[in-house]
Amino acid sequence: MPITFKQLKTLEDLNPCEGLQEAVWKFNRSDIIPPRFMLVLCKHGGFAMGAFDGDTMIGFVFGVPAIHYGQPSQHSHMLAVLPEYRNHNIGYKLKIAQREEALNRNIDLITWAFDPLQSKNAHLNINKLAVIACSYDINLYGEASSSKLHSGLGTDRLLAEWWLASDKVNTIIDGHTHDAVKKPPAKGMSINRTEYDEQGLLIPVEPDLSLTDDVLLLEIPDDIDKMKASNIESAHKWREFIQKAFLHYFNAGYYVNSLQVEREGNTRRACYVLECLTKPYKPMTYD
């Protein structure tokens, strides 16, 4: 049966979101957003869309009204897809529906927070949806999360900015290839020069904070969850060094424009591509 999508407007529509929050994030009850509160927000500028397999909700996206750069926007607080339905573009399609509704409301910016060490989620956000990022929050949700999915490393987050009507977003959403960096730049442009240990895990490296090149690469582990399970100390070092690098280079005027993903045999390597804002930031037209 094909997956269908439906905007969630009533309490009956929103009730399944409670169970999905438990199933996807393993939250404690105190961290689950009640459907009645979601309903209030949806009636006053928020938005929720569900994905269904038959009559069963298998995913949803939920956004709340917000203000950014002094203008009305939307903050996408939750995107959930049941594990057995992942890797089928369901999350992507929910975000596209959210974009269409926002544009219908004359909103041109949606933001959301994501863990910079989760490479697959970063690929969806940056390469498939064409968000940028230029701000970093330390422990956005506190030092610990009740979610087993996000436990153990604090809750540092990048803030995605999705400029819905920009040339970049229109080009990528239309299915064209993103003109990202295809090969690593010169060796000196790498913020962290990494290598693997005997277990095949990427060794965390202190970032070089002295670079001033127009384009920089910041590598992250391909699978931080696997690293947490096998070497939590190394995972903590990754969080520390990535935090240090982003805070420094964002403050120096850089932003994340893409995620470079390359394969070396059975190994997948992922690097954030940071570019320097050499002219005033114009989010609606900046490429």
C-alpha positions as CSV (number, residue, x, y, z in Angstrom):
1,M,0.0,0.0,0.0
2,P,1.4,3.4,-0.9
3,I,2.4,5.9,1.8
4,T,-0.1,8.8,2.0
5,F,0.2,12.2,3.6
6,K,-2.4,14.3,5.5
7,Q,-2.3,17.6,7.4
8,L,-3.1,17.1,11.0
9,K,-5.8,19.6,12.2
10,T,-7.9,17.9,14.9
11,L,-7.1,16.3,18.2
12,E,-8.1,12.9,16.7
13,D,-5.5,13.5,13.9
14,L,-2.8,14.4,16.4
15,N,-3.3,11.7,19.0
16,P,-1.0,9.2,17.3
17,C,1.9,11.6,17.5
18,E,2.2,10.8,21.2
19,G,2.9,7.1,20.5
20,L,5.3,8.0,17.8
21,Q,7.3,10.2,20.1
22,E,7.7,7.3,22.4
23,A,8.5,4.8,19.6
24,V,11.1,7.0,17.8
25,W,12.9,8.8,20.6
26,K,12.1,6.6,23.7
27,F,11.3,9.7,25.6
28,N,10.2,9.8,29.2
29,R,6.6,10.8,29.6
30,S,7.6,14.2,30.8
31,D,9.4,15.0,27.5
32,I,6.5,14.1,25.2
33,I,4.5,17.0,23.7
34,P,0.8,16.3,24.5
35,P,-1.5,16.3,21.4
36,R,-3.7,18.9,23.0
37,F,-0.8,21.3,23.2
38,M,0.1,20.5,19.6
39,L,-3.5,21.3,18.6
40,V,-3.4,24.7,20.2
41,L,-0.1,25.5,18.4
42,C,-1.5,24.2,15.1
43,K,-4.6,26.5,15.4
44,H,-2.3,29.5,16.0
45,G,0.3,29.4,13.3
46,G,1.8,26.0,13.8
47,F,1.7,23.1,11.3
48,A,1.6,19.3,11.5
49,M,1.6,16.7,8.7
50,G,1.4,12.9,9.1
51,A,2.6,10.1,6.9
52,F,0.4,7.0,6.8
53,D,0.6,3.3,5.8
54,G,-3.1,2.6,5.4
55,D,-4.7,4.0,8.5
56,T,-1.6,3.8,10.6
57,M,0.5,6.9,11.2
58,I,4.2,6.0,10.6
59,G,5.7,9.5,10.7
60,F,5.0,13.2,11.3
61,V,6.5,16.7,11.1
62,F,5.5,19.4,13.6
63,G,6.4,23.1,13.5
64,V,5.6,26.1,15.7
65,P,5.3,29.8,14.9
66,A,8.6,31.7,15.4
67,I,10.4,35.0,14.7
68,H,13.8,35.1,13.0
69,Y,15.6,38.2,11.7
70,G,12.6,40.2,12.8
71,Q,10.3,38.4,10.5
72,P,7.6,35.7,11.0
73,S,9.0,32.2,10.4
74,Q,8.4,28.6,11.5
75,H,10.5,26.4,13.8
76,S,10.2,22.8,12.9
77,H,10.5,21.1,16.3
78,M,9.9,17.5,15.4
79,L,10.4,15.1,12.5
80,A,9.7,11.5,13.4
81,V,9.6,8.4,11.2
82,L,9.3,4.8,12.6
83,P,12.6,2.9,12.3
84,E,11.2,0.3,10.0
85,Y,10.1,3.0,7.5
86,R,13.3,4.9,7.3
87,N,15.5,5.3,4.2
88,H,12.3,5.6,2.0
89,N,12.3,9.4,1.7
90,I,9.4,9.7,4.1
91,G,11.1,12.3,6.2
92,Y,12.1,14.2,3.1
93,K,8.5,14.2,1.8
94,L,7.2,15.5,5.1
95,K,9.6,18.4,5.0
96,I,8.6,19.2,1.4
97,A,5.0,19.3,2.5
98,Q,6.0,21.6,5.3
99,R,7.8,23.9,2.9
100,E,4.8,24.1,0.6
101,E,2.4,25.0,3.4
102,A,4.9,27.7,4.7
103,L,5.1,29.3,1.3
104,N,1.3,29.3,1.0
105,R,1.4,31.3,4.3
106,N,4.0,33.7,2.8
107,I,6.7,32.4,5.2
108,D,10.1,32.0,3.6
109,L,12.2,30.6,6.5
110,I,11.9,27.4,8.5
111,T,14.5,26.6,11.1
112,W,15.2,23.5,13.2
113,A,17.9,22.1,15.4
114,F,20.0,19.0,14.6
115,D,22.9,17.1,16.1
116,P,26.0,18.0,14.1
117,L,27.5,14.5,14.8
118,Q,24.7,12.6,13.1
119,S,26.0,12.4,9.6
120,K,22.9,10.8,7.9
121,N,20.6,13.4,9.3
122,A,23.1,16.1,8.3
123,H,23.1,14.8,4.8
124,L,19.3,15.0,4.6
125,N,19.2,18.5,5.9
126,I,22.1,20.0,4.1
127,N,22.5,18.1,0.8
128,K,18.9,17.1,0.1
129,L,16.9,20.0,1.6
130,A,19.7,22.6,1.1
131,V,19.7,24.2,4.5
132,I,22.6,26.3,5.7
133,A,23.8,26.7,9.3
134,C,25.7,29.5,11.0
135,S,24.9,29.1,14.7
136,Y,25.7,26.5,17.3
137,D,23.9,25.9,20.6
138,I,25.6,24.1,23.5
139,N,23.3,21.7,25.3
140,L,20.2,23.2,23.7
141,Y,17.9,20.8,25.6
142,G,20.1,20.6,28.7
143,E,23.1,18.4,29.5
144,A,21.1,15.1,29.3
145,S,18.1,13.9,27.2
146,S,15.6,11.2,28.2
147,S,15.8,10.0,24.6
148,K,17.9,6.9,24.4
149,L,18.5,7.9,20.8
150,H,20.3,11.0,21.9
151,S,21.7,10.1,25.2
152,G,25.3,10.2,26.4
153,L,26.8,13.2,24.6
154,G,24.8,16.2,25.7
155,T,22.4,18.0,23.4
156,D,24.6,20.4,21.3
157,R,22.9,21.4,18.1
158,L,23.4,23.2,14.8
159,L,20.5,25.5,13.8
160,A,19.4,24.8,10.3
161,E,18.1,27.7,8.2
162,W,15.9,26.7,5.3
163,W,15.4,29.7,3.0
164,L,12.4,28.2,1.2
165,A,12.4,30.5,-1.9
166,S,16.1,30.9,-2.4
167,D,17.8,29.9,-5.7
168,K,19.8,27.3,-3.9
169,V,16.7,25.6,-2.4
170,N,14.7,25.8,-5.6
171,T,17.5,24.3,-7.6
172,I,18.1,21.3,-5.3
173,I,14.4,20.6,-4.6
174,D,13.8,20.5,-8.3
175,G,16.3,17.6,-8.5
176,H,19.4,19.3,-9.9
177,T,22.8,18.3,-8.6
178,H,24.0,20.6,-5.8
179,D,27.3,22.3,-6.8
180,A,29.0,21.2,-3.6
181,V,32.7,20.6,-3.2
182,K,33.3,17.2,-4.9
183,K,36.9,16.7,-3.9
184,P,38.8,17.7,-0.8
185,P,40.4,21.1,-1.2
186,A,44.0,21.7,-0.6
187,K,45.4,19.9,2.5
188,G,45.9,23.1,4.4
189,M,42.1,23.8,4.3
190,S,41.2,20.8,6.5
191,I,40.3,21.9,10.0
192,N,40.9,18.4,11.5
193,R,43.2,15.9,9.8
194,T,41.8,12.6,10.9
195,E,42.9,9.0,10.7
196,Y,41.5,5.6,11.9
197,D,42.5,3.6,14.9
198,E,42.9,-0.2,15.0
199,Q,39.2,-0.7,15.5
200,G,38.4,1.2,12.4
201,L,37.0,4.2,14.3
202,L,37.9,7.8,13.3
203,I,40.3,9.3,15.9
204,P,39.2,12.7,17.2
205,V,41.7,15.5,16.4
206,E,42.1,18.9,18.0
207,P,40.8,21.4,15.4
208,D,43.1,23.9,13.7
209,L,41.7,27.3,14.6
210,S,44.2,29.4,12.6
211,L,42.8,28.9,9.1
212,T,41.5,31.8,7.0
213,D,40.8,30.1,3.6
214,D,37.5,30.7,1.8
215,V,36.5,27.0,2.0
216,L,37.2,24.7,4.9
217,L,36.5,21.1,5.7
218,L,35.4,19.7,9.1
219,E,35.2,15.9,9.3
220,I,32.8,14.1,11.5
221,P,32.5,10.3,12.2
222,D,30.2,8.5,9.8
223,D,28.5,6.6,12.7
224,I,28.7,8.4,16.0
225,D,26.2,5.9,17.6
226,K,28.5,3.0,16.8
227,M,31.4,5.0,18.3
228,K,29.3,5.7,21.5
229,A,28.7,2.0,21.9
230,S,32.3,1.0,21.6
231,N,34.3,4.0,22.8
232,I,32.4,6.7,24.7
233,E,35.5,8.6,25.6
234,S,36.4,9.1,21.9
235,A,32.8,10.1,21.2
236,H,33.0,12.8,24.0
237,K,36.2,14.1,22.4
238,W,34.5,14.4,19.1
239,R,31.7,16.5,20.7
240,E,34.3,18.7,22.4
241,F,36.4,19.3,19.2
242,I,33.5,19.8,16.9
243,Q,31.9,22.3,19.3
244,K,35.2,24.2,19.5
245,A,35.6,24.3,15.7
246,F,32.0,25.5,15.0
247,L,32.0,28.1,17.6
248,H,35.3,29.6,16.4
249,Y,34.6,29.6,12.7
250,F,31.0,30.7,13.0
251,N,32.3,33.6,15.0
252,A,34.9,34.3,12.3
253,G,32.1,34.6,9.6
254,Y,31.9,31.1,8.2
255,Y,28.7,29.1,7.6
256,V,27.9,25.5,6.6
257,N,26.9,25.3,3.0
258,S,27.1,21.5,2.2
259,L,28.2,18.1,3.5
260,Q,30.9,16.3,1.5
261,V,30.3,12.6,1.5
262,E,32.9,10.2,0.0
263,R,33.5,6.5,0.0
264,E,36.9,4.9,0.4
265,G,36.3,1.1,-0.1
266,N,33.8,0.1,2.6
267,T,34.5,3.4,4.5
268,R,32.2,6.4,4.3
269,R,33.7,9.8,5.2
270,A,31.7,12.9,5.8
271,C,33.0,16.5,6.1
272,Y,31.1,19.7,6.6
273,V,32.0,22.3,4.0
274,L,32.3,25.7,5.6
275,E,32.5,28.8,3.4
276,C,33.4,32.3,4.4
277,L,30.8,35.1,4.0
278,T,32.8,37.5,2.0
279,K,29.8,39.8,1.4
280,P,26.8,40.8,3.5
281,Y,24.5,37.8,4.1
282,K,21.4,37.9,1.9
283,P,19.6,34.7,2.7
284,M,17.0,34.9,-0.1
285,T,19.6,35.2,-2.9
286,Y,22.8,33.8,-1.5
287,D,24.2,30.7,-3.4
